[in-house]
Amino acid sequence: MKSHRITAVEAEAPLRLRLTWEDGRAGLVDLAAIVEGCPPLELLNDPELFARARVGEWGWSVEWIEDELDLGTDQLRRWLDEQEGRIMPAGAFSKWRARMGMTLDSAAAALGISRRMAAYYDSDTHPVPKTVWLATRAVEYERAASA
């Protein structure tokens, strides 16, 4: 996955960032659930601090407190992709596999992907593309329909 620099950021209440990347991609990332589950980010609940969001050095992050509180461009883009339904949410593939009682081998075979890619998706080192996400839903639907 190619990294893209952020060219513009605008803080919107509550806990949303309107972002633009150098490739023209733009969108609104909602950080509410992310901040709630992450004690180091709880400072962002302060509306005055959150409003100070700015593009970090070289465009590789959004920062609030220099060298102390920032979020990287790749993670922000992944959250945007998840929130727009472009990729499967982090952790969802391993939960699906556990729910289905599948090994990495059986999940890979059911989805028509390599075991290596299934392992990447399971460990969240690679985002799960929408096509694979939809395939997981189809496998689950087929299993339920045949039960």
Summary of the structure (lengths in Angstrom):
residues: 147
radius of gyration: 17.9
end to end distance: 38.9
largest distance: 55.8
contacts: 385
relative contact order: 0.12
helix: 49%
strand: 22%
